[in-house]
Amino acid sequence: MAVIGVRCLSLTVFLMVVILAIGNSGVRAQCEASIPSLIAECQQYVSKTGPKIQPSAGCCSVVKDLDIPCVCKMVTKEVERLVSMEKVVFVGRSCGLKIAKGTKCGSYTVPHTRGGNA
């Protein structure tokens, strides 16, 4: 029962941070529609806690439809406190997105990957 409470609290905090980011963003209209699906399907794969795990098909279907530059403009320091940007890149690449090194998302810059893949 405590695990469910922690998950609900974590999701609630995450939702509040994302809503705050949207409210303060000039890109609200462009990105707003993607956020509820993104949270519902992918939150567990990008949380700061826990290991990197392969995203679900549902998460990938949402990720593949994202406007990455638009969503990256919404990433604030508050979001980065809850979301692992390294896992975000991992999930995106696992879902087939090409995320080039040097891409900036919030304060995070995508590093060069091993093996020369971008």
C-alpha positions as CSV (number, residue, x, y, z in Angstrom):
1,M,0.0,0.0,0.0
2,A,2.9,2.4,0.7
3,V,4.3,1.8,-2.7
4,I,1.0,2.9,-4.3
5,G,1.1,6.1,-2.2
6,V,4.6,6.9,-3.2
7,R,3.8,6.3,-6.9
8,C,0.7,8.5,-6.6
9,L,2.7,11.3,-4.9
10,S,5.5,11.0,-7.4
11,L,3.0,11.2,-10.3
12,T,1.2,14.2,-8.7
13,V,4.4,16.1,-8.2
14,F,5.5,15.3,-11.8
15,L,2.1,16.5,-13.1
16,M,2.4,19.7,-11.1
17,V,5.9,20.4,-12.5
18,V,4.8,19.8,-16.1
19,I,1.7,22.0,-15.7
20,L,4.0,24.7,-14.2
21,A,6.3,24.4,-17.2
22,I,3.5,24.6,-19.7
23,G,2.0,27.6,-17.9
24,N,5.3,29.5,-18.1
25,S,6.0,28.4,-21.6
26,G,5.5,30.3,-24.9
27,V,5.0,27.0,-26.6
28,R,1.8,26.0,-24.8
29,A,-0.5,25.6,-27.8
30,Q,2.0,23.5,-29.7
31,C,2.9,21.0,-27.1
32,E,0.1,20.9,-24.6
33,A,-1.8,18.1,-26.4
34,S,1.2,15.7,-26.1
35,I,1.8,16.1,-22.4
36,P,-1.0,14.0,-20.8
37,S,-0.2,11.0,-23.1
38,L,3.5,11.4,-22.5
39,I,3.1,11.4,-18.7
40,A,0.6,8.5,-18.7
41,E,2.7,6.3,-21.0
42,C,6.3,7.2,-20.2
43,Q,6.7,8.6,-16.7
44,Q,8.0,5.3,-15.3
45,Y,10.8,5.1,-17.9
46,V,12.2,8.6,-17.3
47,S,12.0,8.9,-13.5
48,K,15.2,9.9,-11.7
49,T,14.7,6.8,-9.6
50,G,15.3,3.2,-10.8
51,P,17.3,1.7,-13.6
52,K,17.0,2.4,-17.4
53,I,14.5,0.0,-18.8
54,Q,13.2,-0.4,-22.3
55,P,10.0,1.7,-22.9
56,S,6.7,0.0,-23.7
57,A,5.1,0.1,-27.1
58,G,2.6,2.6,-25.7
59,C,5.3,4.9,-24.6
60,C,7.1,4.7,-28.0
61,S,3.9,5.4,-29.9
62,V,3.6,8.7,-27.9
63,V,7.3,9.5,-28.2
64,K,7.3,9.0,-32.0
65,D,4.7,11.7,-32.4
66,L,6.4,14.4,-30.3
67,D,7.8,17.6,-31.5
68,I,11.1,17.3,-29.7
69,P,12.3,20.9,-30.1
70,C,8.9,22.1,-28.8
71,V,8.9,19.8,-25.8
72,C,12.6,20.6,-25.0
73,K,11.7,24.2,-24.7
74,M,9.3,23.3,-21.8
75,V,12.0,21.5,-19.8
76,T,12.7,23.6,-16.7
77,K,15.0,23.0,-13.7
78,E,12.0,21.8,-11.8
79,V,11.3,19.2,-14.5
80,E,15.0,18.2,-14.5
81,R,14.8,17.6,-10.7
82,L,12.2,14.8,-11.3
83,V,13.1,13.5,-14.7
84,S,16.4,11.9,-15.8
85,M,17.3,13.6,-19.0
86,E,19.7,10.8,-19.7
87,K,16.8,8.4,-19.5
88,V,14.7,10.7,-21.8
89,V,17.4,10.4,-24.5
90,F,17.6,6.6,-23.9
91,V,13.8,6.3,-24.3
92,G,13.7,8.5,-27.4
93,R,16.5,6.5,-29.0
94,S,15.0,3.2,-27.9
95,C,11.8,4.3,-29.7
96,G,13.7,5.0,-32.9
97,L,14.2,8.7,-32.7
98,K,17.4,10.2,-34.0
99,I,18.6,12.5,-31.3
100,A,21.8,14.2,-32.4
101,K,24.7,14.9,-30.0
102,G,24.7,18.5,-28.9
103,T,20.8,18.7,-28.9
104,K,19.8,20.9,-26.0
105,C,16.8,20.1,-23.9
106,G,16.4,22.3,-20.9
107,S,19.9,22.7,-19.4
108,Y,20.8,19.2,-20.6
109,T,23.0,18.8,-23.7
110,V,22.9,15.3,-25.4
111,P,26.4,13.8,-25.2
112,H,28.2,11.9,-27.9
113,T,27.2,8.2,-27.7
114,R,29.6,5.3,-27.8
115,G,30.1,3.7,-31.2
116,G,29.6,7.0,-33.0
117,N,25.8,6.8,-33.2
118,A,24.0,10.1,-32.7
